[in-house]
Every structure is written in structure tokens, then in C-alpha cells.
Amino acid sequence: MPGGAADAPVRWSSPTLFVLAAAGAAIGLGNVWRLPYLAGEYGGGAFVLVYMLALVFMGLPLLIAQLLLGRGVRADLPTMLGRWAAASGLHRAWRSVGHLALLGAALVLSYYSVIAGWSMAYLLRSIAGGLEGARPEALRETFLVLVSDPEKGLGWHTIFMVASTVIVAHGVRRGLEPAARWLLSGALLSAAALALVAAGPGRDAALVHLLRPDFAALGWRGVVEALHQAFFSLSLGLGVMLTFGAYLREETSLVRVGGAVMLLDMGFALVAGFAVMALLSAAGQAPASGLKLVFEAVPAAAAAVAGGWLSTLFFFMLLLVTLTSAVALMEPVVAWVMARFAVTRVAAATGTGIVIWFLGLGTLLSFNLMADFTLYERTVFDWLSQLSSRLLLPLVGLLLCVFAGRFLSPGALRDVWSAGDGARAFRLWHWILRYPARIGLILVLLYSAGIFAFMENLW
């Protein structure tokens, strides 16, 4: 072990709470608004099968690697990676991977908060009956009015960031753990309730959409999209799992908790995807993705199928999902600020919240006052999302995979490996991390960077 294991007294109360917190970090809007659409585009069950295989052979090994690195050196991200590098005689430049992960987490949370704020506004509007009987055209107008009003958007963005900051400021035992226990549990129950209600007239169509395999429609693009979705659905390029791993107890089985996180993430994605597709099918609407799905298609379908209360349940689920993700995204940055500037958690959380709130103004204003302020035909929001999700996150994920699988001493990694997981499991994990996982991550990075699209256009 490179050292530092005794430096941090903070530990998760139990493996179960860790699993809930890590699953809350992994489960996000992408599980709701991307998987159903991608499955419909790329062969239904064929896409879902590749997605699940990618989770097992690419996502899970990298998740375990990050938990192992975090538990081996209980420190902030740059310090953690620097100590591991020094123990294996590597250059201290590997610390920079930690800084890139922190930057990615801050950028993602900055625009994530704005979108989550809009979902809060829709939740209250739905509770008040404002979405009852609304048609798609009216919902589109409602959304355009909301995003074009910077004052309302600023208020919701601020409320969401304040809530996230307050939770993180309370620490692991009094902040992250209660949030994981109650928020994620509520999100899982809400998703299950949505699926049960939607399992009526739209059930058969949704099952066909998600589960009937059509390998002819999959293609190479569907395979790479499945790899892409598996990587992003576990939040593996943001440093969250490294930081959460630093709070794990020595005796905790990394294979068991990592597998549990993966299964929860996969289960939520499939249940939520089924619920969304069943609602759209019952209402006779075509699949959509992104903001259009969340703020137009689903509310219209819910109103047509069961009335406004179903929209309330949907946006309540989104609020819980986005809040658990936001808390997890803040934690690595707050831990670094505490170590770097020797300040209290409250001060670190407050300062981090203010900076991320300020960064979020770029996204907020991209839809109204700064809509015409573009660079190469992209707004500030476009550049933030492209820089983070298309470059920083897959790059960090690949570098961490190469760092742990290729450069670090297997002996040093084995010292941190849980005795209960066994030597055979260690050898299998290390081999998968070095080869299948690394190849998958290279494909994800090339695809995210647009290299495949460029080559396809040349061809």
C-alpha cells in the first residue's frame, strides 16, 4: 500500500450505504433520457445486450480499480494519484489526471444544476395542476418560456445548488449517507411505481422496444454507443468513485460492492427506460431523447395516460436522481479544496458551491440572453458539455485504466485487494482491466472525440 490509509478517519457506516451512495452517483439523467432512445435506434435487445456486457467487462473493472486506488491512498484526487505514482516510480505528472477529473466534475455539475432546476420548476407546476391535459405543443411552449426567462432559471439553479451544498457540507455520515438512504430509495421506488402504472396499454410495445433483438439495426455505431452509455452511466470519469473509495473500510469486498453498484445502475436504467417507453407507446408518441423527452414528451404522455399526477411522480423521481448525483459530483471537489487550502468542510462546500453556481450561469444564459453568443456555432452550454462529456470524462477514464492496469505494480494493488475476494479474482480483474476494458475505453474516447465520424465522412 502506498501509504495514507490511516490519514482519514472518515469511513462509510456500512457497505450497504456505500452502495447506495455510489449508485446514486452513477444513476443520473442519462439513465432516463438516453437509454430508451438508443435502444430504439440500435436494435432494442441487441443494444441492451451489448450495453450490459460493456458494464461487466469495461465499467465494472474500472469501477473496482477506482475504488481500490481510493482505498489504498485516502486523500484528495491529485494527492492520491501522486502517491500511487511515487510508490511505483512513476512521474508525478499523473497527479494531473486528478485535476482533470475535478475540472470535469465541476463543469458537469454546473450545467447539470441548471437542468435539475428546470425539473424542480416542472415538479411544482405539475403539483399545482399546470401540466394536466397539456398537449405536446403547449408543453413545448411552456418549456421555451421557462428557459427564456433568466430570472426564473437563476432562481431554480440557485435553489438546487444551495440544497446540494448544504448536504455536502454535513459530511459523509450526516450528509452523503442520509441523502443516499432516502433520496436514492425514493428514486428507486418512484421508478418502480412509474413502471407499474405504465405497464398497461404500453407494456407490450415497451418490451419489444427494449428487449426484442435486432442485430441488423445494431451496427458498429450501436456497439460503440453501448460502450459509451455503459461508461457514462457509472460516472467513471469524474473522480467520484476514487473519492468514495477513500472512505471504504479495509475489509469491504470491492467485487461485491462494485457489482452491487453496477446492478443497481443497470436495474434503474432498464426499469426507468421501460416506464418511459410504455408511457410514450400508450400515448402514441415516438421515442425522443434529451431535454425534449423530459420536458415535452413524457409530461404529454403521462397526461394522456393517467393525468397530471403521473407527471408529478416522474419529476419527483428526477429531482431525487439529480440531487443524489449533484451531491456525489461535489464531494471530490470539496475534499480537494479542504486538503489544498486547509479549510473546514463547511467553508469548502460553500466556496465550491459558489464557483459551480457561477459556472452554471454560462449554461443558463445560453438559452436566453447569450443565445446568440456563439463560437463555431456553439453556445457556452454546448462548449461546456462538449469539453466535459466528449473529452475530459473519457480521457480521464482511459488514463485511470492505463494507470492502474499497465503502470502500477500488481503487488502494490494486491496489497489493497480484499482478502475475501481471492487471488484468482484479482488476476481475472487485472487482466480484464488491461485488455478488454482498455480497448473499450479507447473506442469510447475515439468516438466521443468525433474521430469515427471524421473517418466515416472521409470514407
N, C-alpha and C positions, 0 to 999 in steps of 0.2 A: 504494500500500500504506500503511495507516495507521501503520505502524511497529511495531517489536518483533520483526521477523523474525530479527534477529541475537542476541536476548537469550537464547535457549535452545539450547544445543549438542546437546541430545538429539534424535536422529533415528532413524527405523526403519532397520534394516540394509538392507532391500530392500523393494520394493513387494509382493513375494510374502508376506513376513512380516507386513506391514501388513494385507494382505487376509485372512490367516488370523486375525490378532488382531481385526480389525473384524468378520469373520464369526463369530468366537467370541463377541463381544459381542452380535451380533444373534440368533444361534441360542440358543434357551432352551426352557424347559418349554412355552411357548405353541405352539412348533412341533410338540410331541409330543401335547399333550393338548387342543388346541383345534381345529386344522385338520381332523382326521378327523371329529370330531363335527359341526363347522359344515358341512362338505361334505355329510354325510349329511342334515342338517336342511334345507339350502337348495339342493337341486338338483344335487349332485355336480359334474359337469364344468362346469355353468353357474357355480357358485360359484367353482370353481378358476380359470376363465377371468377372471372379474371380479377375483379376488384377484391374478392375475398382471398384469392391466392396471393395477391400482391400484399395484402395486410399481413398474411402469415410469413411470407418469405422476404419481404422488404421492410414493412412497417414494424412488425414485432421485433425482429433482430436489432433494428436501430433504436427502438424504444428501450429495449433491455440495455443496450450499450450506453445510452444516455443516463439511465438510472444507475448503472454501475459506475460510470465516471463521477456522477454526483455523490454517490455514497463513499467512493474512495477518497475524495477530497471535498470536505464540507466547507465550501467557500463560495464567493461570488463567481460568476462565469469566467471572466478573464483570469482571475487568480487560480481557479480550479484547473483550467486547461494549461496554464503556465506551469503549475506544479506537476501535472502529469507529464508534460513535455520534458521538464527538467529531470524527472526521475528516469526517463528513457533516453536522455542525452540528446534531445531534440532542441531546435531553436525556439527561443521564447516568442517568436512571431506567431506561434499557434495561439497565443493569448488573443490575437486579433479576431479569431473566429468567435470568441465570446463577445467581443464588442459588436461584431456584425449581427449576432443573434439578438443582442439588446436593442440595436437600432431597428431590426425587423419587427420585434415585439412592439416597440413604441409606435412605429409607423402603422402597423396593422390596427392597433388599438385606437389610433387617432381617427381613422375613418370608420372602424367598427362601432365606435361610440356614437357617431352621428346616425348611422343606420339603426342602431338599437334605440336611439332616442325617438326616431320616427315610429318604430314599433310600439313604444310606450304611448305615443300620441294616438295611434290606432287602437290600442287596447282601451284607453279611456273613451274614445269615440264609440267603440263597439259596446262598452258597458252602458253608455248613455243612449244606445239605440241608433246611433248615427249611421251604422252600416246595414241596418235592417232593410232588406229588399232592394239593396243597391245593385244596379246593373254595372257591367264592366266599364262602359263609357263614363258613367258617373264616378266610379271608383278611380278611374284614370285621372279625371279632372280633380278629384279630391287630393290625390297624391301630388299632382302638379302644383296645386295651390299650397300644399304643405311645404314642399321642398323649395318653392319660390319665395317663401316668406322667411328671411334670415333671422328675424327676431324670434319667431316661434321655434325654428330649428335650433337657435342658440340656447333657448331655454331648456329644451329637451336634452340636448347634448350636455349641457351643464348638469342637469339633474342626474343623468346617467353616470357621468364621471364622478360626481360627488358621492353617489352611492357606492361605486366601485372603490373609491379612495377610502371611504370610511371602513369598509370591510377589510381591505388590505392593512390599514393602519392598526387594526386589532390583532394582527399577527396570525400565526398558524393555528394555535389552539382555540382562540376566541374569535377568529375571523374566517380563515380559509376552511377550517373543519366544519363549523356550523353552516357555512354557505354551501359546502359540498353536500352535507347531510340533507338539508332542507330544500335547497334550490334544485339540485340535480334530481332528488327524489320526486319533487313536484313536476319537473320537466318530463321524467320518465312516465309518471302516472298520467300526465296530460297527453303525451303521445299515445299511450295505450288507449286512453279514453277516446281520442280522436279516431284511432284505428277502429275501435269497436263501433262507434257511431257511423263511421264511413263504410263499414263492412255490410252494406245493404245493397242498394241497386248498383253501386260502382265496384263491388268486390271482384267479380269475375274479370272485368276489364283491367283492374289494377293488378291482379295476379298475373294475367297474361303479359301486361306491360313490363312487369318487373322480373318474372320468373321464366317465361317461355323463351328458350334459347334460339337465337337466330345468328349462327356463326357467320353467315354470309354478310350480314349487316355489321358485324364487329369490325373487321378490317384492322389494319395496323394502327390507324388513328384511335380506334376504340380501345385497343390494348394499351396504348400509351396514356390515353385519358384515364383508364382504370388505374394505372400506376400512379398517375398524377393525383387522382382522387384519394387513393389509399395513403399517399404521403401526407397530403394536406389535412386529411380527416383526423390524423393523430397528433397534429401540431408539433411536428418533429424538427422544424427549422427555426424555432423561436426561443430556444433555451429554457422553456418551461419545464420539460421533463428532467433536464440536468439539475435545475434548482430544486424541484420536488424530490429528486433522488437524494439530494444532500440532506433531506430530513428523514430518510428511511432508516430504520433500525438495522443493525448488522445481521440479525437472524432472519430478516424478511426474505422470502424466496422471490427473486427477481423474475423467474419464469412464471410463477403463479400470478403475481400481481400484474405483470406485464400482459399475460394472457387474459386476465380478467378485464383490464382496461380495454384491450382490443375487442373483446367480445361485447362489452357494453357499448362501445362506439359503433361497432358493426350492427348490433341489435337495434340501437336507436335509429341509425340511418335507414335500416330496412323497414322498421315499424312506421317511422315518420314518412318515409317515401311511399309506403303503401297507403297511408292515410291521405296524403296529398293527392296521389293518383286516383284513389277511389272517389274523392270529392270532385275532382275535375271530370272524371268519367261520368259520374252520376249527373253532373250539371251539363254534360255535353260540350265541355271545353277542351281545347287542345293543350298539350303539355307546354309549359313555359319554364323559364329559369330566371334566377336573379331577382332584382327588385320588382320586375313585372309579376313574377309568380307570387311573391309575398304580399305585395300591396294592392294588387289588382285581381289576379286570377283566383287565388284561394278565398279571399273575402266574398267575391261574387259567387263562387261555387258553394261556399258554406251558407250564404243567404238563400240560395236556391234550394239547397238540400234540407236544411234544418233550421234556418232562421239565424238571426244575429248572434245568438248565444254561442254558436259553434265558432264564429269568428273570435269571440271573446276568449274561448278556450285556446284557439290557435295562437293568438297574440300573447296570451298569458304564458304559454309554453315558450314562445320566442323570447319573452322577457327573461325568463328563468335561464334559458340556454345562453343568451348573450351575456347575462350578468356573471354566470359562472366562468365563462370564457374570459371576460374582461378582467376579473379578479386574478385569474391564472396568468394572463399576459402581463399584468402589472408587477407581480411578485418578483420575477427575475430582475427587473429594473430597480425596484425598491431595495432588494437585497444588495445590489451593486452600489447604489447610492449610499446606503448605510455603511458599507465597508470602505468605500472610496473617500467619503467626506466625514466619517466618524460622527454621524448624527443619529438621533433616535429614529425609531420606525415611524412614529407619527410625522416627524419633520420630513423624512424621506418620502413617505407616501404622499404627503401634501405637495411637496415640490414636484414629484413625478407626475401627480395628477394635473397640476397646473401646466406643466410643459406639454403633456399629451393633449390636454384640453386646447391649448394654443395651436398645436399642430393640426388638430381637428377642424380649426376654423378654415383651413385651406379646402378641405372636403366640403364643408358646409356651404361656403361661398361659391364653390364650383357650380352649384346648381342654381345660383341666382345672380348676385352682384358681380361675380367673377366668371360667369359662364362664357363670356367672350374672350377671357384672358387665357390664351392657349399657346402652347409651344409644340410645333409639329402636329397641329390639330388635336392636341390632347390637353385636357384641363389639369388643374392641380390634383384633383382626385384621381384622374387617370394615371398621372405620373406616380403618385404615391402607391396606388395599387399595383402598378406595373413593376415599380422598383422593388417593392416588398415581396409580392407573391410570385412574380415571374423571375426574379433574380436572386434576392437575398435569401429567401427561405430555402429553395432547392440547392443553392450554393452552400449554405451552412450545413444542410442535411448531408450533402455529399462529403464535405470536408470532415465532418464528425465521423462519418462512416469510414473514411480512409484513415483518419487519425487513430480510431480505436481498432480497426481491423488490420491495418497494414503497418503502422509505425510504432504503436505502443507494444511493450514487452508482454507476451502472453502470460508470463509468470506473474507480472505485476497485476494484470487483470484477474488472474486466477486467485490471487490473494484476497480480492474483494468479492469474488464469486461466492454465493451462498452455499454452505456445505450441504444443505439439504437438496440442492439442485443436481449435484453429482458432477463428476469429471466428464462423463460421456456427454451430458447435456452441454457442458462448457465447450467441448470440442466441436459439437454439432453447431452450436450458436456461432462460434468463431468462424467456422468455415462458411456458413450461410452469410454472415456479415461481410466476409472478404470477397465473395464471388456473386451469388445471385442478388443480394441486396445492393452491392456496389454497382452492378450492371444496371439494375433497375433505376437507381438514383441518377446515373449518368444519362439514361434515356429521359428521365423527368426533367433534368436540367436543360438538355438539348431542346426538348420540346417546349419548355417554358420560355427559353430564350429565343424561340422562333426559328431555330436552325432547320428543323424538319420542314417547316413551311417554306423557308427560303430555298431549300433543296428541291422541294416539290415544284415550286414555281420555275426553277431552272430546268427541271426535267420536262 
